[in-house]
Amino acid sequence: MKTAIVGVSGAVGQEFLRVLEQRNFPADELVLFGSSRSAGKEYTFKGKRYIVKELQKNDDFKGVKIAFVSAGAGTSKEFAETITKYGAIMIDNSSAFRMDENVPLVVPEVNPTDAKICPRGIIANPNCSTIQMVVALKPLNDISPITRIHVATYQSASGAGAAAMTELQEQHRQIIQGEDPKVEKFAYQLAFNVIPHIDVFLENGYTKEEMKMHNETRKILHSPVEVSATCVRVPALRAHSEAVWIETARPISVKEAVAALEKADGVVVIDNPAEKKYPMPLFAASTDPVYVGRIRQDIANPNGLSFWCVGDQIRKGAALNAVQIAEYLIKEQAL
């Protein structure tokens, strides 16, 4: 299967290479694309060397079956027609098409069949913070419909890309050595700090990132559920964390919730407070599951449940989710 990666030099693009190789994805031919700055770079995949081509409006996608795209919303919009015109399915990691009614927004553990209906030849990967939350929500929503969600995110530097991860590491070094930390990727110094601001602020006082969680969760779950999010950048290097409060149509007991989550695809329950066992980003980094813990009744709401979840933003929050979509289409012979 001829497979393309667009934006291969970025953090998610590099993760695509790792995930595809680790999962033995059936890519017998691989084509790598990047900007003019990335063109000419070489990367190894399954023992072979591949040279990055500059993304252009030409016929380079002829014969490509799957194109994994992670190059920003502007690039996705500009090149979508080029990528799909010969029949390639474009699995897009940007926000460009997520709310397009003709583009499915897919998390394979939650709504895989939506991927089969993509009239534009585009399938959207949801926002990273939405992905990990809905993976944890799905088994609970199956017990009793979720009517309301409050979530506070603790998002790592990786959500802003490889350069942001490097900046966080460098800031810690600079501060420890008595230097003034250099700030470029965030509104403020992230080292030894938290920033309650991800993406731009909107007229309603929420940020774009927070409204993504509201709108995308509803689309993925096919539900009018209300979602109120506060998204915060924290000085973790990789893997996002979330504190989630849900209200359901009927009360769900902790025992029911744990049993459902333990059986759910893509979820690992780590929940033993007596032994100080709960999910943390330090240990979730570079792994595939969404980890769930601190599962408890919400003492402020008789129909409420509260939990904590952690997932690797670059893997399940981006590259892995996209690859799982492609694997589902292959299994269903939907390509």
Secondary structure, DSSP 8 states (H G I E B T S, - for coil): -EEEEESTTSHHHHHHHHHHHHTT---SEEEEEE-TTTTT-EEEETTEEEE-EE--SSSTTTT-SEEEE-S-HHHHHHHHHHHHTTS-EEEE-SSSSTT-TTS-B--TTT-GGGGG--TTSEEE---HHHHHHHHHHHHHHHHS-EEEEEEEEEE-GGGG-HHHHHHHHHHHHHHHTT------SSSS--TT--BS--S-B-TTS-BHHHHHHHHHHHHHHTS--EEEEEEEE-S-SS-EEEEEEEEESS---HHHHHHHHHHSTTEEE--BGGGTB---HHHHTT--SEEEEEEEE-TT-TTEEEEEEEE-TTIIIIIHHHHHHHHHHHHTT--
